[in-house]
């Protein structure tokens, strides 16, 4: 697996509005939630993911 695909499969902790853990999902799902505007990233890690053109 290449590096970008591996990053999309990494586990991400999902917190509710009180910062209580409610779920663990793949980074890909977390990214979709952020792009839909239903979640915010509270911590950012170095690295980038590029979309196909």
N, C-alpha and C positions, 0 to 999 in steps of 0.2 A: 504494500500500500504506500502511496506517496504521502509526503508530509501534509499537504493540504487536506487530503481525505482523512488522514488520521486525526487532524485537528477537529474535523466536523463530527467525529465519533466520540470525542472526549466527553466525560460526564460534566454536567453543569448543575449546580444547586439552584433550585427555584425557591424563592422566598415570597411570603405574602406581604401585605402592606405593613404588618407589624414586625417584619423581618424574621418571622418564624419559618423554618424549613417546611415545605409542603411537597416537594417532588425533586427527583433527579432525572434530568433528560439529557439527550445528546446535544452537543453544541449546535448542530444544524437546527434542531427544533427551537432552541433558545434564540438563535439568530432570526428565525421566522417570526417568533413572538415579538422580538424587538422591531423588526421591519413592519409588522402589522400595527405597531403602536400600542400593544397591550402589555408590554413589559419594558423595563429599563435595565440597562447594564449598570450594576453597582461597582463592579471591579473590572478593569481592563487588563488584559495580558498582552505582551508584545507578540507580534506576528500578524500576518495578513492572509486573507483568503480572497482569491481573485475569481471573478465570474467569467464564464465563457462569453465570447462576443458573437 
